[in-house]
C-alpha cells in the first residue's frame, strides 16, 4: 500500500487551514479537504471507510468522544482514529483513548508527530497487506434478546431459548449476560462464576487470548456455557471498552454455533446499538399490558429509522394472560400492526420452580406447553423450521393511536 486514505474533521477555521496545508504536503496521504462538522464525517466513514480518521476535539470534547466511540464500535468501519487537541491534558488524553483513539497529538504544537504517526501507520498496514490472509473460522449465529420495559421476562426467554437451541441443534451454544451492573443470569441458573467480563475491563483487548475468555464462560447442566457482565452489583470495575466488547463477541461467535445475548432492558446506548446491528436476530420481548406494549411500540419506531427491521422479531411473553382492556389475546397482531414471531404462554408454577432450582424449563417439565413453545422458538431461530409468511394485519381498533407510525 503506497497511499493512506484520510478523513479529517476539525473544530476551527484556523486548524482547518493548518491541517489542510500539512496533509497536502504529504505525498502518501489521499484526502478530499478538511471537514468542520462531525456529522459530515459520519456518512463518509460509513459509506467508504478511510484508513485514518483525524478528529480535532478542541472545544467540543463530549461530542468528539461520542463520535469517536460510534465510529470505533462499528464493525463495518475498520478505521483508525487519531485525536487532536490544543491542550496536553491528562484527562482529555484518557477519554480520547477510552473512546477509541489510537494516537493523541497536541496540535499544532506537535504537528511533526502527526506526520510521524501517519507514516508509521502506513508502514504497519502495508506490511499487513503483504501477509497471507489468516484462515477464518466459521462464524456462529448471534441472537439478541431485549425488552423495552423491565419485568417482562426477557432474561428468562434468553436462558430457555439458549437451552432449547442446544437441544434441537446439538451444537455448542453460549449465553452472554451483558448487564455490567445488575447481572442476574448466574443467580437464575444457580452458578457461581469465578470470572466476569468486568474483571477484564482494565485489560488491553489485544493482550487477551482465547484461554482468558474460556475461563469467563461457565458450563451449565443444560449444556450451554454462560458468561456474565459482572459477578455482583458490588464488583468494583469499569465498564468494558468497545474494543473488549468486540473481542468478546468475536471469540464466542468463532467457538459456538449460537450466541444468545441478554441485553439490559430499556437501555439504549452505544453498546446496545453495536450488539443489535451485529445481531442476526433481535427478539423484542413484550408483555400484553399497555405500558409494555407502548414501550415496545416506541422501540419499533426507532428500529424503523435505524435498523434493518426484518431482524426484529416480536415475541409475546405470557401471552395467554389477560390482555390489555378492549383487546383479546388472539387479536394482538392485528392491533399491533406488526407480525408476531412467537407466543410464549404463561406457566407461573413452572417458572418459579425452575428459577428456584437453577434449572431450565425442559429439565423440569419437558412436555409442558411452555417448554414446547420454547422448542418451537428454537426451531425458528436455528432455521430448522421456516418462519410463517404473510403480511402483518392492518392496524385498527383500540391500540391504533399507539401503534400507527407517525408519518412526517
N, C-alpha and C positions, 0 to 999 in steps of 0.2 A: 504494500500500500504506500503510495507516494504522496497522497494528499489527505488532509484531515478536514472533515466536514464539520463546520462550527456554526452554532446559533448563539447570538449574544443579546441579552436584554439588560439595559442599564436604567438608572433612575434619574439621570440629568443630561441635559444637552452637552454640558462640559465633558462629562465622562464619555458620552456618545462620540464626540469628535475625536477625543484622545484614543479611544479603543478602536474606532474605525481606522484611523491612521496606522495604528500599531498592527492590526490584523492584516491590513492591505499590504504592509511591508513584508509579511511572512509568505514566502512563495509556496509553502506547503499547506497553507490554510485556504480552504474554499468556503466563502461565506457570502451572503447576499445582504449586505448592510447590517446595521446595528439597531435593534428594536428598543423602544421606550416602554412599551406596555407588556406586562407579563402575560396578559390574555392573548396577545398576538403570538407569543411563543408557544402556547399550549397546542394550538391547532397544527403548527409547523412540526413540533416534536412528535405528535401522534400520527400525523399523516406521512411524514418522511423523516424518521428519527435521525438526528445528526450524531456524529461521533462524540462531540463535546457540546454541552450547554453551559455558557458563561452567564451567571446571574449576579448582578450588582445588587447587594442587599441594602446599601446605604439609604437610610431614611424610610425604608419600608420593610423592616426586618421580619415582622409577623407574616405579611403577605408573601414575602420571598420564601420563608420557611415552609409555609403550606404549599406553595407552588412546587418547591423542590421535592417535598415529600410525595406529592401527587405524581410527579414525573418518575421519581425513583422507585415507586411501588407498582408502576405499570409494567407487567411482564413483557408487553409488546413494544416497549420503548427502551432498548438497550443503550441508553445514553449516559455518559459520564458527566457529572456536574462539577464545575469549578465555581466557587463562590468568591465574590469580590466585596470589599468593604473599605471605607476610608480609615476606619479605626481598627487597630490590632487589639481588640478587646477579647479577653479570655472567654467570657460568657457567650459572646456572639460566635466565636470560633466553635465552641462546644455545640451550640444549637445548629450551626451550619452542618457540621459533621453528622450530628444526630439525625438531621432531616435529609441526608443523602449526598452531601458534598464530598468529593474525593480530595479536592485541593481548596485551600483558603489562602487568598492573596490580598495583602493590603495594597489597594490601588488608589492613586497611581504611583505611590512611593516605591512599590515593588513590581513595577511593570516588567522589569527584566526577568523576574521569577515566573511571570505568566508565560513569557516566551519559552523559558526552560521547561516548564511543566507541559506545555503543548508539544514540544519536541520529544520529551521523554514518553509521553502517552502515544505519540505517533510511532515511536520505535517499538513500544510494547505491542500494540495491535498489529503492527507489520510482522513481528515475529510470530504472533498467534495465527495470522492468516496463512503463514507458510507451513504451519504444523498440520498433520493429518487430523481429520475430524474424529473425535472420540466416538466410540460405539454408544449409541443412545439406547438406554433401557426403555422397554415398553412402559408407557405411562398408564397409570390406573385411572379410574373414573372418579371425579370429585363431586360429591353431593353435599350441599349445604342445607341446614335446617334452621329456619328463622321464624320468629313470631313478632309481629309489630306491637304486640301488647303482652306483658308478662302474665304468667299464670295460666296460659292456655295449654301447657304440656309439651312444648317444643323439645325440651331435653329428653322427655320420655319417648317421644317419637324418634329422636336420633338414636337412642340406645337400642330400642327394639327393632328399628329398621336395620341397624348395623348387624344385629344378631341374625335376623332373617336373611340378610344378604349373604352372610357366611353360610347359612344353612342351604339356601336354594342354589347358590353358585358353586359351593365347595371351593372357594377361592379365598385368599387372605384378605381380611378386612380390618381397617384401623378406624378408630373413633377418636376425634380430637375435640376437646372442650376448650374453646378459645376465650372463655371468660377468665381474664387475668386477675380478677379480684374475688368474685363470688363463684368460683368454680365449684360445682357440686356433683360432678359426674362420679368421682371416687366414692362419695357418700352413698349415692344411689346404687352403686354396684358393690358396696362393702369392700372397697380396695384401699390399701394404704401405700400410695406411690412414694418411692424414696426420692424421686426427682420430678421436676416440672419444667415447663418451658421458661417460667420466670427465673429459675435458677441459672439459666443460660443468658439472661438479659444483658449482662455486662461483658459477655464474651464476644470476640470477633467472629462473626459467622464463617469467615474463610478458614478459621482455625478448627472448626468443629467437623470431625469426620463422622462417618455413619455410625460408628460404635457409640458415640455420645447420644445420638437420637434413639438408638436401640435401647439404651438404658432408661430413657424417659418413658418409653412405652411399657405398659404393664399388661400382662396377659390375664384375661378373664375366663371363667369356666365355660362361657358360651362359645369360646374360640376366637373372639375378637381381641385386638390389642388396643389399650386405652392410653391416651396421653392427655394431661391436664395443663391448663394455663397456670394454675397455682395450687399448692397443696392446702393452703389455709388462707383465710382473709387476713391473718396476722403475719403472713410472709412479708418480709421487708425486701422488696426488689423492684427495680424499674420495669416499665412496660417493655416488651420486646421490640426491637427495631424492625423497620420494614424489611431490611436485609435478612434478619433472622427468620421472620415470618415466611419469606420467600424460600429460604434454605430449608425450613421445616416442611413446607408443603411439597417441595421438590423431593425431599427424602421419602416421605410417605407415599407419594404417587409413583415413585420408582420401585418401591418394595411391596406395595399392596395393590390388589386389583381394584379395591374400592376404598376411598377415604371419605368418611362421613364427618362433617364438621358441624358442631353445635355452636352456632353464633349467638353471642349475648343478645337477649331480647331487647327490642326497641332501641338499639344503639346503632346510630348511623354515623360512622366515622371513616377515615381513610382505610383502616383495617377491614371494615365491613365491605367497603367499595371494592377493595382489591380481591378479597375472597370471592365475592359474588361474581365479579367479572371473570374470574378464573374458573368458576364452577361450571360443570356440565349441566347440573340441575340445581335449582333452588326450590326446596319445599317450603312454601309460605303457609305456615300453620295458623289456623284461625278457629276460634270457638264461635258459637252461634248467638252470643249476646251482642247487643247494639254497640257498646264500646269496642269490643273486639273486632266486629265487622267494620266499624268506622275506621279504626286504625289500619286494618288490612286494606281498605279502600284507599287510604292515603298513601300507603306504601306502593300500591299498584299504580297510582298516579305518578309517583316518582319513577317507578320502573318503566312506565310508558315513555318517559322522556330520556332516561339514561341507560336502560338495559335492553338486551335482546329479550323481549317479553316472552318468547317461546320457551325459554328455560325456566320461567317462573311457574311452578306447579301448585295450584291452590289445594291445600289439604285440610279437610274439616275434621277436627278432633272432637270426640264426644258428641258426634253428630246426632245421635238418637235421643239426646236430652231435649228438654222443651226449648224450642227455638224462640227467637225474638217475637214479641207480640205482633200479631197480624200476619204471621208468615209460618207456613208449615215447613218441616224439615225437608220434605221432598222437593219443595219449590225454591230452595236456596240458590241453585244455579240460575234459575230464571230471574230471580230478584237481583242476584248479584251481577248478572250480565258478564260472567267470566266462567270458563269451564272448570268444573271440579275434577281434579286429578284423582283424589282418593278420599274415601269416607272411613273414618275410624270410629267404631261405636264406643260407647261408654261402658266400662266394667269396673266400678269403683272397688269392689272387693278384691278383684284380681290385681288391680294397681297397687292397693295398699299392701297386699301380701308380697308382691314382687319387690316393691321398694323396701319393705321391712327386712326381707331376706337377702337383698342384694342380687336378685335373680332377674332374668328376662321373662317375659310372659310365656314363651314357648316351653320353658323349663317347668313351669307350674301347671299350666293347662294348655297343652299343645292343640287341643281340639276346640278351644273356646272361640267364639265368634270374633273377639278382638284379636286373638292370635292369628286366625285365618285372614283377617283384614290386613295385618302386617305382612303376612306371607304374600298376599296379592300385591301389596305395595312394593315389596322387594322384587317380585317378578317384573313389575312395570319398570322399576328403576334400573334393574340389571339388563333389561332388554329381552328377557326370556319370554315376556308376554307383550304383545303390541298394545300401544295406547289406544283408547277409544277415539274414534274420529268424529268429526262434526263440529259445526259452528256453535258458539255459545248462544244460549237462548236470548231473545230480545229482552231489553231492560223494561221492566214495568212494575207497577204495584207499589207496596209500602216503602221499599228502600230506594226508589228511583232517585229521590233527591240526594241520597248519599252516594250512590254508585254510578251515576251518569257522569262521564268525564266532561269537564267544562271545556268548551272549545272557544279559544280566544281569536 
